[in-house]
Amino acid sequence: MSNSQKRAIQNYRSRLGERGLARFEVLGLDSDKALIRDMARRLAEGGTQSAQIRDVLMKTVSGEPPKKGGVYAWLRSSPLVGADIDLERVRTEVREIDL
């Protein structure tokens, strides 16, 4: 490889580093290559979707059992918790229907 090619690669990798990206190599199945590349691209985009993907991956890879009470905690985080909402159904006389 010529010096100019080495310098071009070094410049490219330093520009990646300035953007917060790193180049690395992983070993895996050939059939998973596209999946891993797409996942890495999505994670590098940033934003809420990549944070969600990262969270799901961390939970899946860590092997920890899921925490109990997640649905209950989610329901309790509603802004309507503690609101005085009348949920009583009004009972009326039965209507007669002609069939």
C-alpha positions, 0 to 999 in steps of 0.5 A: 500500500502506498504512502498516499493510500495510508494517509488517505485511510488515516485521514478518513479514520480521523474524520470518523473519530471527530464525528464520534464514530469508530471503526472495528471488526467483529466476527459473526456468521456471513448471513448476519453481515447485513443485519449487523451493518444495518444495526450499527448504522441505526445506532450511529444515527443517534436520536430516540430510536437509536436509544431505544434500540441500544436499550433493547440490545443491552437488555437482551445481551446482558441476560438479566431477567426482565424486571417485574412491575413494568406495566404497573409502573408505566400505568402509574406514570400516566398524568391521569393518576390521582385525577378524580375521574368518575368511571361509574356507568349510568344505568338506564331502563332497557330499551325495547327493540323491534326485530 
